[in-house]
Amino acid sequence: MPAQVVLGVGGGIAAYKACELLRLFTESGHSVRVVPTASALRFVGAPTWAALSGQPVADDVWADVQDVPHVRLGKQADLVVVAPATADLIAKAAHGLADDLLTNTLLTARCPVVLAPAMHTEMWEHPATVANVATLRARGVQVIEPASGRLTGADTGKGRLPDPAEIFALARRALTRGSVPPRDLIGRRVVITAGGTREPLDPVRFLGNRSSGKQGYAFARTATARGAMVTLIAANVSLADPPGVELVRVSTTEELRKATLAAADGADAVVMAAAPADFRPATYASQKIKKTEDGAVPTIELVTNPDIAAELGERRHAGQVLVAFAAETSDAEANARGKLSRKKADLIVVNEVGQDKVFGADSNTAVVLGSDGSRTAFPEQSKEDLADAVWDLVTKRLTASS
């Protein structure tokens, strides 16, 4: 449903990226009131925000005083998002300072509040900022982990504003839930695999599958929002990097195997959402396989790839929670029950796949089977919603084993 969104913009060079975030909200049908700081208006002018939002723009409490905007905006909002949130703005929010329209709005808001920090690495890691972020999170504010990459000037490090699409996805989740995610994975280290592996046939061709990686990335985003330290192992995925995760890129099943086994050592939970190829060509042709004049079709011999989930099941340590996936086209639950036992997993997410089903979609329908005989069916919902629901099941098992 359309919502009333306040988009706060702090005074950082990344303010221009908030224009894209604004577009994502408005094109989704939401009404957005942009509230920039005075410093933000030195990077992007008020006419730009007004034109993109179709709403008036002010940065102080003296505009339209008769409407009491410093109270009304926060009280009427369904969601407040601040991007970029500078170190100064985070400090003011943590200490309850209110010297402009945005900080007044943050004090009066009774809806979910999401902050997307952007600053230099030294500022993000400073003890004052660390303490301010902890204070805000303890109050229920969702502070997104910044991305790593090129910063202002020649600097590189953690502190970059996450991709607007990633901020939008996390903000939309808070809006849908009506609250920010629980921080029930703080101190937990989780490993998530995503995407589909490719097995080279020759320099041009490969054997692969249709997995987009969207479900695995949803697991990574939701785990990070819940406070986990996340290692995401991505196989041939073309999606924006989720903020705050350690990203490992792989291509083949063997590369996925090595990376997953290494990362899983010491992890509290492993979610194997990737779709590794079951087979690979027995031999690799160093030159492109050509058509022959007589039209003969070459024979390709296949060999079986290792079963990564089963190997993890054999190597798991006490208390580690393993979540496997089963993509089936028939007898889905019966086949998945067998896989759950063979792979020694705690949970298995069962998907019936096919043309225009699951792969590449933004929503998913699944049944989750447990090693304890449990069965939980989830109707069609966003992949973020499904990921959160599975994390609920995982956290119960982590708590029980603690």
C-alpha positions in Angstrom: 0.0 0.0 0.0 1.2 3.6 -0.6 2.9 5.1 2.4 4.0 8.4 3.7 7.8 8.4 3.6 10.1 11.0 4.9 13.5 10.9 3.1 16.1 12.8 5.2 19.3 13.7 3.3 22.5 14.5 5.2 25.3 16.8 4.1 27.6 14.4 2.4 28.9 14.0 -1.2 26.7 10.9 -1.5 23.6 13.1 -1.3 23.2 12.8 -5.0 22.6 9.1 -4.7 19.5 9.9 -2.7 17.9 11.1 -5.9 17.8 7.5 -7.1 16.4 6.3 -3.8 13.7 8.9 -4.1 12.8 7.7 -7.5 12.5 4.1 -6.3 10.1 5.2 -3.6 7.9 7.4 -5.8 7.8 4.9 -8.6 6.5 2.3 -6.1 3.6 4.7 -5.4 4.7 6.1 -2.1 4.4 9.8 -1.2 7.8 11.1 -0.2 8.6 14.3 1.6 12.3 15.1 1.3 13.9 16.8 4.3 17.5 17.8 3.6 19.9 19.4 6.0 21.3 22.9 5.2 24.6 21.2 4.3 22.8 18.7 2.0 21.4 21.6 0.0 25.0 22.6 -0.9 25.3 19.3 -2.8 21.8 19.0 -4.3 19.4 22.0 -4.5 15.9 22.2 -3.2 14.4 22.5 -6.7 15.8 19.1 -7.6 14.1 17.5 -4.6 10.9 19.3 -5.1 10.7 18.3 -8.8 11.5 14.6 -8.1 9.1 14.3 -5.2 6.3 16.6 -6.2 6.4 17.9 -2.6 7.7 21.2 -1.0 11.2 21.1 0.5 12.4 22.8 3.6 15.3 22.3 5.9 14.4 24.5 8.9 11.5 24.8 11.3 10.5 28.2 10.2 8.9 27.3 6.8 5.1 26.9 7.0 5.1 27.4 10.7 1.3 27.3 10.8 1.4 23.6 9.9 3.9 22.8 12.7 6.1 20.7 10.3 8.7 19.9 13.0 6.1 17.8 14.7 3.6 16.9 11.9 6.1 15.3 9.6 7.4 12.7 12.1 4.0 11.9 13.5 2.4 11.4 10.1 5.2 9.3 8.6 4.9 5.6 8.0 8.7 5.4 7.5 11.7 7.7 7.9 14.8 7.0 5.9 18.0 9.1 6.1 20.5 8.6 3.3 23.2 9.6 3.6 23.4 9.8 7.4 26.6 11.6 8.2 28.6 11.2 11.4 27.3 14.6 12.6 23.7 13.6 11.9 24.1 10.3 13.7 25.6 12.0 16.7 22.7 14.5 16.9 20.1 11.7 16.5 21.8 9.6 19.3 21.9 12.5 21.7 18.4 13.9 20.9 19.7 17.2 19.5 17.1 19.0 17.3 18.4 22.1 15.6 16.7 21.7 12.2 13.7 20.2 10.6 15.3 16.7 10.0 16.5 16.2 13.6 13.1 17.4 14.9 11.4 14.9 12.6 13.6 12.1 14.0 12.6 13.0 17.5 8.9 13.0 16.8 8.8 9.9 14.5 7.0 6.9 16.0 7.4 4.8 12.8 10.3 2.6 11.7 13.5 4.7 11.2 16.3 3.6 8.9 19.7 5.3 8.7 22.1 4.7 5.8 25.5 6.0 7.0 28.1 7.5 4.6 31.4 8.9 5.8 35.2 8.2 5.7 36.4 5.0 7.3 38.2 6.7 10.2 34.9 8.5 11.1 32.9 5.3 10.9 35.3 3.5 13.1 35.8 6.3 15.7 34.7 5.2 19.1 32.2 8.1 19.3 30.5 7.0 16.1 30.6 3.3 17.2 28.9 4.3 20.5 26.3 6.5 18.8 25.4 3.7 16.3 25.0 1.3 19.2 22.8 3.8 21.1 20.5 4.2 18.1 20.3 0.5 17.4 19.4 -0.1 21.1 16.5 2.3 20.6 15.2 0.3 17.7 16.6 2.4 14.8 17.9 0.3 11.9 21.4 1.6 11.0 22.6 -0.1 7.8 26.2 -1.2 7.6 28.0 1.0 5.1 29.6 -0.5 2.0 33.3 -0.7 1.2 34.8 1.0 -1.8 36.0 4.3 -3.2 35.2 7.2 -0.9 35.7 10.9 -1.5 39.0 11.7 -3.1 41.5 8.8 -3.3 40.4 7.1 -0.2 39.1 3.5 -0.2 37.5 1.7 2.7 34.3 1.1 4.6 32.0 4.0 4.8 30.6 4.2 1.3 26.8 4.7 1.0 25.2 1.4 0.0 23.6 1.1 -3.4 20.2 2.9 -3.4 18.5 -0.3 -4.5 19.9 -2.1 -1.4 18.8 0.8 0.9 15.3 0.7 -0.8 15.0 -3.1 -0.2 15.9 -2.8 3.5 13.6 0.2 4.0 10.7 -1.5 2.2 11.2 -4.5 4.6 10.9 -2.1 7.6 7.8 -0.6 6.1 6.2 -3.9 5.4 6.9 -5.3 8.9 5.9 -2.0 10.6 9.1 -2.2 12.6 12.8 -2.7 12.1 14.2 -6.3 12.3 15.0 -7.9 15.6 18.7 -7.8 16.4 18.7 -11.5 17.4 21.8 -12.5 15.4 24.2 -10.2 17.0 27.5 -12.0 17.7 26.5 -14.8 15.3 28.6 -15.6 12.2 26.6 -17.0 9.2 27.6 -18.2 5.8 25.3 -18.0 2.9 25.7 -19.3 -0.7 23.9 -17.8 -3.6 23.6 -18.1 -7.4 24.3 -20.9 -9.8 27.6 -22.5 -10.7 28.9 -22.8 -14.2 31.0 -25.8 -15.5 33.1 -24.9 -18.5 32.7 -27.0 -21.6 35.1 -25.0 -23.9 36.3 -21.4 -23.9 32.8 -20.2 -25.0 30.2 -22.6 -23.4 29.3 -23.9 -20.0 26.8 -26.0 -18.2 24.8 -24.0 -15.8 21.3 -23.3 -14.4 18.8 -20.4 -14.0 19.5 -19.4 -10.4 19.6 -15.6 -10.1 21.0 -15.5 -6.6 18.1 -13.3 -5.4 17.0 -15.7 -2.6 20.6 -16.0 -1.3 21.1 -12.2 -1.4 17.8 -11.8 0.5 19.2 -14.1 3.2 22.3 -12.0 3.4 20.4 -8.7 3.6 18.1 -9.9 6.3 20.8 -11.6 8.4 22.9 -8.4 8.3 19.8 -6.4 9.4 19.4 -8.8 12.3 23.0 -8.2 13.4 24.9 -11.2 12.0 28.4 -11.2 10.6 27.8 -12.4 7.1 30.0 -14.2 4.6 28.2 -14.3 1.2 29.6 -16.7 -1.4 28.2 -15.7 -4.8 28.3 -17.9 -7.9 27.8 -15.9 -11.1 25.4 -13.3 -9.6 24.7 -9.9 -11.2 23.1 -8.1 -8.3 24.1 -5.1 -6.2 26.5 -6.1 -3.4 24.5 -6.2 -0.1 26.0 -3.7 2.4 28.0 -5.0 5.4 28.8 -8.4 4.1 32.0 -10.2 3.3 31.5 -11.1 -0.4 33.4 -14.0 -2.0 32.8 -14.6 -5.7 33.2 -18.0 -7.3 32.2 -19.6 -10.6 32.4 -23.5 -10.6 31.1 -26.0 -8.1 34.6 -26.9 -6.9 35.3 -23.2 -6.3 32.0 -22.9 -4.4 32.9 -26.1 -2.4 36.3 -24.8 -1.3 35.0 -21.4 -0.4 32.1 -22.7 1.6 34.0 -25.3 3.5 36.6 -22.7 4.5 34.0 -20.1 5.5 31.8 -22.6 7.4 34.6 -23.5 9.8 33.5 -21.8 13.0 30.2 -20.4 11.6 27.0 -20.6 13.7 24.8 -21.2 10.7 25.2 -22.1 7.0 22.5 -21.4 4.5 23.1 -23.2 1.2 20.8 -21.2 -1.1 23.1 -21.6 -4.2 22.3 -24.0 -6.9 25.5 -26.0 -7.6 25.7 -28.0 -10.8 25.2 -31.7 -10.1 27.4 -32.6 -13.2 30.3 -31.3 -15.1 32.0 -32.2 -18.4 34.5 -35.0 -18.0 36.9 -33.1 -20.2 37.4 -29.5 -21.1 38.0 -28.6 -24.7 40.7 -26.0 -25.0 39.3 -24.8 -28.3 35.8 -24.0 -29.2 33.9 -27.1 -30.2 32.9 -26.5 -33.9 30.1 -27.8 -36.0 31.1 -30.5 -38.4 30.2 -30.5 -42.1 28.2 -33.7 -41.7 26.1 -32.2 -38.9 27.2 -34.8 -36.4 26.4 -33.8 -32.8 29.3 -34.3 -30.4 28.9 -36.5 -27.3 29.6 -34.9 -24.0 30.5 -37.2 -21.2 29.5 -35.9 -17.7 30.9 -36.7 -14.3 29.2 -36.1 -10.9 30.2 -33.0 -8.9 30.8 -33.3 -5.1 27.8 -32.9 -2.8 28.7 -29.7 -0.9 25.8 -29.9 1.5 26.5 -33.5 2.4 30.1 -32.7 3.0 29.2 -29.9 5.3 26.8 -32.2 7.2 29.7 -34.6 7.8 32.0 -31.8 9.0 29.6 -29.7 11.0 30.5 -28.8 14.6 28.2 -29.1 17.6 25.6 -26.4 17.6 26.0 -25.3 14.0 22.7 -25.0 12.1 22.7 -26.1 8.5 20.0 -25.1 6.0 19.8 -26.9 2.7 17.7 -26.2 -0.3 15.8 -28.6 -2.6 14.7 -27.4 -6.1 12.3 -30.0 -7.4 10.0 -30.4 -10.4 8.0 -33.4 -9.0 7.4 -35.2 -5.7 9.1 -32.2 -4.1 8.6 -33.0 -0.4 9.3 -36.7 -0.6 12.6 -36.0 -2.5 13.4 -33.2 0.0 12.9 -35.5 3.0 15.5 -37.9 1.6 17.9 -35.0 1.0 17.4 -33.6 4.5 18.5 -37.0 5.9 21.3 -37.6 3.6 22.8 -34.2 4.0 22.4 -34.2 7.8 20.9 -30.7 7.7 18.6 -29.2 10.3 16.2 -27.5 7.8 15.6 -27.9 4.1 13.8 -25.2 2.1 11.7 -26.9 -0.6 10.9 -25.1 -3.9 8.9 -26.5 -6.8 10.7 -25.0 -9.7 10.0 -24.7 -13.4 9.3 -22.1 -16.2 8.7 -18.7 -14.5 8.7 -20.3 -11.1 11.2 -19.3 -8.3 14.3 -18.7 -10.5 14.7 -15.0 -11.2 11.4 -14.0 -9.5 11.2 -11.5 -6.6 8.7 -13.7 -4.7 8.8 -17.3 -3.5 6.6 -20.1 -2.2 8.2 -22.7 -0.1 7.8 -25.5 2.5 10.5 -25.8 5.1 11.1 -29.3 6.5 13.0 -29.9 9.8 15.1 -32.8 10.9 12.8 -33.0 14.0 9.9 -33.9 11.6 8.4 -30.4 11.5 6.8 -28.9 8.4 6.1 -25.2 7.8 4.4 -24.0 4.7 4.9 -20.4 3.5 2.5 -18.9 0.9 3.9 -16.7 -1.9 5.7 -13.8 -0.5 8.8 -11.7 -1.1 12.1 -13.5 -0.9 13.1 -11.1 1.9 10.0 -12.2 3.9 10.8 -15.8 3.3 14.4 -15.3 4.4 13.2 -13.6 7.6 10.8 -16.5 8.3 13.6 -19.0 7.8 15.9 -17.0 10.1 13.2 -17.2 12.7 13.5 -21.0 12.6 17.3 -20.8 12.6 17.4 -18.5 15.6 15.2 -20.9 17.6 17.7 -23.7 17.0 20.7 -21.5 17.8 19.1 -20.4 21.1 18.2 -24.0 22.0 21.8 -25.2 21.4 23.4 -22.3 23.4 
